[in-house]
């Protein structure tokens, strides 16, 4: 049986379903394809449409899943959607009331419309199933845990009728034990606190990284005044956590006003983050402890957006409440796509429980064959130099040992928010300066953000204190303590509190990355690497060869390793921008704004905007604005500028800056719409 699961809202690729849609309205859109319980493919829509945490209908992700499995819509037995139909229609009613000019169409028809528009798929009604949100979270985690019985805890912002659900799983059956009231949402409390700290939706991990710099005792009394722990694992927020300003209102009254995004991060903000993290851990351990004791389940499956709080997960391990803990690599809403596919399968009468634990999250689209990768790289020959060493692992290990920061793209992309060795930036974990360098010069993000170590199994306990509780360390889901004697040695990956978000790379899961870490260890004496996702601050993790080369050309990566090839920027690559083709993204808008000047004259300004909730905007010079207006995805920059006197260094520099922010794409003229080069690699290289 072949089923597909979807999550996200109903917005098409170039607009939102209603104007002003909030960026957290059905976020992290994804698609997942399951055959008889086996996960064949899963990918988040953001990896393809290049919008972080995108809410748009996942038609590109769905198409990618079908391509991976080499199946067509006609082969699909059922489609699962990750919320109940009535709940979705109620949400749509609210949007239509606020936007009376938008035609009222409801969830079943909208799903069918998007499938028809994007794939020419006329989905029959009897193949479309809407499912419980928290059950979708639960079944994806439990099915991939390899466990036959467990306590399954789902915590997030909200499901259709609760902010968390506790399940007991016995003999493969999920039974609801408790539903946590919506007004006690830990996900929304954390989100509101994230907002109070001046960060945006999706930045909760920044708060988690900031917390170890603070003292939780400073605001402990304030946080404790906000909630109460009750019997039977209960807790309550008397101030109603559904109010996004609840936390901010309490702390404003206690002398901590909201931080604006442009304000510096001060010690009081760090103390606030520390108190928030302590509060989260205390409440979650209270809930889990009660239900673990009551059910006598010794194993835990943890899912929902809160389960991506790796510091919390580390606290769960150290608590000793369970003998084993499993956290799905896509525990956030993207993972409900897989859950919806599994529940659609159950709706058709099939029940499959797999006994093997998920070990690899690399179930997304691949880079392509080595030949295809070579041709794609050759099409960039004006901008990059490409070599194919005899042993790319040996070459990369030596580059890393010599201090290089390397983009590393291999095979199929990972499902979930972590790069686990297939779309990663790698570096030497020893010099503390690497943390500052990568944050500032490559990732372009806050200096307090930590990086994760990847380590081989045989060295894991040498460098890290692994709790007695068994855990799946494949997915970078747990924060553990670095052994004191190695904290200085691992200066770039040891956080300020002496911890690290560890990933253990097993050769049975990823032989090439295991060999790379092992070889780096042989050269340096330290079989550990710094690993972070390959992207800058303006984009999701890279997906394709083109994304990876773009990352190289718009950051200060030292080099890029794609498949078997080492790629470096060519000297004077900025001049080669003239040979690239600019194309506006579906969400790119160019706008002219006219206002009255002081002398009464009209003053015209030009902007480029990414038109989605929270999308950025930037000023554009009149010259570049005129050029971008002509961009058709066919003509090169040089060709577009030929009628206006050609490009200048100032124009190239401005264009490059906007490219860094991903307002548009730049790609070689030799790349066809399918992404394949129109000329062979040897021919392209010979033209230099």
Secondary structure, 3 states (H helix, E strand, C coil): CEEEEEECCCCCCCCCCCCCCCCCCCCCCEEEEEECCEEEEEEECHHHHCCCCCCCCCHHHHHHHHHHHCCCHHHCCEEEECCCHHHHHHHHHHHHHHCCCCCCCCHHHHHHHHHHHHHCCCCCHHHEEECCHHHHHHHHHHHHHCCCCEEEEEECCCCCCCCEEEEEEECCEEEEEEEECHHHCHHHHHHHHHHHCCCCCCCHHHHHHHHCCCCCCCCHHHHHCCCEECHHHCEECCCCCCCCCHHHHHHHHCCCCCCCCCCCCCHHHHHHHHHHHHHHHHHHHHHHHHHHHHHCCCEEEEECHHHHCHHHHHHHHHHCCCCEEEECCCCCCCHHHHHHHHHHHHHCCCCCCCCCCCCCCCCCCECCCHHHHHHHHHCCCCCEEEECCCCHHHHHHHHHHCCCCEEEECCECCCCCCCCCCEEEEEECCCCHHHHHHHHHHHCCCCCCCCEEEEEHHHHHHHEECCCCEECHHHCCEEEEECHHHCCCCCCCCCCCCEEEEEEECCCCCHHHHHHHHHHHHHHCCCEEEEEECCCCCCCCCCCHHHHHHHHHHCCCCEEEECCEEEEECCCCCHHHHHEEEEECCCEEEEEEEEECCCCCEEEEEEEEECCCCCCEEECCHHHHHHHHCCCCCCEHHHHHHHHCCCCHHHHHHHHHHHHCCCEEEEECCECCCCCECCCHHHHHHCC
